[in-house]
Amino acid sequence: MIDVVAIFLAWLERSALPVGIVIANSKPNHVRFGIEGWNCLHGSLSDNGIEVYAVRSGECWDIIWDSDISPKEFDNGWGCGLCIDAWEKGLYPKPSSYVSPEALWVEHTLEPLRSWLEQLATSAGIAFIDYDGATEAKLLQKGDQVPELAVEVVGRCLPIEELDA
């Protein structure tokens, strides 16, 4: 069995991320986390991948980022079963094969999370959009137009010491 919690925690320990990840709760095969400065974002890691939820007024508004994964032995190594299935159906290029489940997790799921966190760190905020009951959360970069149906845009909350700098 693959210990995804150990893989995630080890990756956090050795990674210099652009924003901090705060572990809220850790159980076997599941971690709940927050993102420093972004009280409206909550994350969840399980055997199936990672999701980051945008939360408004205590309710999940949208999954703003996710990465699904299904480790499977492939080409004398490991690949994502979902990607392999799509490739076998001609819907996706042949996926990479990795030396271990940990290497698969890091490259397929954790490094894309890092890339998204880099976008988050430089973003203008998160727009909460309501399409007459269907909701969406969208990461806005500097210069992006606020969507017409946005009901709120939330920016990063900075600690007092950063505000004084």
C-alpha positions as CSV (number, residue, x, y, z in Angstrom):
1,M,0.0,0.0,0.0
2,I,1.2,3.5,-0.9
3,D,1.5,5.9,2.1
4,V,0.3,9.1,0.4
5,V,0.4,11.0,3.7
6,A,4.1,10.2,4.2
7,I,4.9,11.2,0.6
8,F,3.0,14.5,1.0
9,L,4.5,15.4,4.3
10,A,8.1,14.5,3.1
11,W,7.5,16.6,0.0
12,L,6.3,19.6,2.1
13,E,9.4,19.3,4.4
14,R,11.9,19.4,1.5
15,S,10.0,21.9,-0.7
16,A,10.3,25.6,-0.7
17,L,6.8,26.6,-1.6
18,P,5.7,30.1,-2.5
19,V,3.0,30.0,0.1
20,G,2.8,27.9,3.2
21,I,0.7,24.8,3.7
22,V,-0.7,24.4,7.1
23,I,-1.8,20.9,8.2
24,A,-5.1,21.0,9.9
25,N,-5.7,17.3,10.3
26,S,-3.8,14.2,9.3
27,K,-5.1,10.6,9.4
28,P,-3.9,7.5,7.6
29,N,-4.5,8.1,3.8
30,H,-6.0,11.5,4.4
31,V,-4.8,15.1,5.1
32,R,-6.8,18.3,5.4
33,F,-4.8,21.5,5.0
34,G,-5.0,25.2,4.7
35,I,-3.0,27.7,2.7
36,E,-1.3,30.5,4.6
37,G,-2.9,33.9,4.0
38,W,-5.9,32.4,2.1
39,N,-8.6,31.7,4.7
40,C,-11.0,30.9,1.9
41,L,-9.0,27.9,0.7
42,H,-9.1,24.5,2.2
43,G,-7.2,21.5,0.8
44,S,-7.7,17.7,1.0
45,L,-5.3,14.9,0.1
46,S,-6.4,11.3,-0.2
47,D,-5.3,8.2,-2.1
48,N,-7.1,9.6,-5.1
49,G,-5.3,12.9,-5.3
50,I,-5.5,16.5,-4.0
51,E,-8.3,19.0,-4.1
52,V,-8.3,22.7,-3.1
53,Y,-11.7,24.1,-2.3
54,A,-12.8,27.7,-2.4
55,V,-15.0,28.4,0.6
56,R,-17.4,31.4,1.0
57,S,-19.5,32.1,4.1
58,G,-18.5,28.6,5.4
59,E,-19.8,26.7,2.3
60,C,-17.8,25.1,-0.5
61,W,-18.3,27.3,-3.5
62,D,-16.1,25.4,-5.9
63,I,-13.1,23.1,-6.3
64,I,-10.6,25.6,-7.5
65,W,-7.8,23.2,-8.2
66,D,-7.5,19.4,-8.3
67,S,-5.4,16.6,-9.5
68,D,-6.7,13.0,-9.6
69,I,-4.3,10.1,-9.6
70,S,-4.5,6.3,-9.7
71,P,-1.1,4.7,-9.3
72,K,-0.7,1.7,-11.6
73,E,2.3,-0.4,-12.6
74,F,3.2,0.6,-16.2
75,D,6.2,0.2,-18.6
76,N,8.4,-1.4,-15.9
77,G,7.6,1.4,-13.5
78,W,4.5,3.4,-12.3
79,G,2.0,5.6,-14.1
80,C,-1.3,7.2,-13.5
81,G,-4.1,4.7,-14.3
82,L,-6.4,7.5,-15.4
83,C,-3.8,8.8,-17.8
84,I,-3.0,5.3,-19.1
85,D,-6.7,4.6,-19.7
86,A,-7.1,7.9,-21.7
87,W,-3.9,7.0,-23.7
88,E,-5.2,3.5,-24.5
89,K,-8.4,5.1,-25.8
90,G,-6.4,7.5,-28.0
91,L,-7.5,10.6,-26.0
92,Y,-4.2,11.5,-24.4
93,P,-0.5,11.1,-25.3
94,K,1.4,8.2,-23.8
95,P,2.0,9.0,-20.1
96,S,5.4,9.0,-18.4
97,S,6.5,6.0,-16.4
98,Y,8.2,6.6,-13.0
99,V,10.5,4.5,-10.9
100,S,8.3,4.4,-7.9
101,P,4.8,5.4,-6.7
102,E,6.5,8.3,-4.8
103,A,8.1,9.6,-7.9
104,L,4.7,9.4,-9.7
105,W,3.0,11.3,-6.9
106,V,5.6,14.0,-6.8
107,E,5.7,14.6,-10.6
108,H,2.1,14.0,-11.5
109,T,0.4,15.7,-8.5
110,L,2.6,17.5,-6.1
111,E,4.7,19.5,-8.6
112,P,1.6,20.7,-10.4
113,L,0.3,21.8,-7.0
114,R,3.5,23.8,-6.5
115,S,2.9,25.4,-9.9
116,W,-0.6,26.4,-9.0
117,L,0.6,27.8,-5.6
118,E,3.1,29.9,-7.6
119,Q,0.2,31.4,-9.5
120,L,-1.8,31.8,-6.3
121,A,1.2,33.7,-4.7
122,T,1.2,36.3,-7.5
123,S,-2.6,36.5,-8.0
124,A,-4.8,39.4,-7.5
125,G,-7.4,37.3,-5.7
126,I,-10.1,34.8,-6.0
127,A,-13.4,35.7,-7.7
128,F,-16.5,34.0,-6.3
129,I,-19.0,33.9,-9.2
130,D,-22.7,33.0,-9.1
131,Y,-24.5,32.0,-12.3
132,D,-28.0,32.1,-10.8
133,G,-27.3,29.3,-8.4
134,A,-24.4,27.5,-10.1
135,T,-21.2,28.7,-8.5
136,E,-17.6,29.0,-9.6
137,A,-14.4,30.3,-8.0
138,K,-11.7,31.6,-10.3
139,L,-8.1,32.6,-9.6
140,L,-7.5,36.1,-10.9
141,Q,-4.1,37.3,-12.1
142,K,-3.1,41.0,-12.0
143,G,-4.8,42.7,-15.0
144,D,-7.6,40.2,-15.3
145,Q,-11.1,41.7,-15.5
146,V,-13.4,40.8,-12.6
147,P,-16.1,38.6,-14.0
148,E,-19.4,40.4,-14.4
149,L,-21.3,37.9,-12.2
150,A,-18.7,38.0,-9.4
151,V,-20.3,38.4,-6.0
152,E,-17.0,38.8,-4.2
153,V,-13.2,38.9,-4.8
154,V,-11.1,37.8,-1.9
155,G,-7.4,38.7,-1.7
156,R,-4.6,37.3,0.4
157,C,-4.6,38.2,4.1
158,L,-1.2,39.4,5.1
159,P,0.2,39.0,8.6
160,I,0.7,42.4,10.4
161,E,4.5,42.1,10.2
162,E,4.2,41.9,6.4
163,L,1.9,44.9,6.2
164,D,4.4,47.0,8.2
165,A,7.3,46.1,5.8
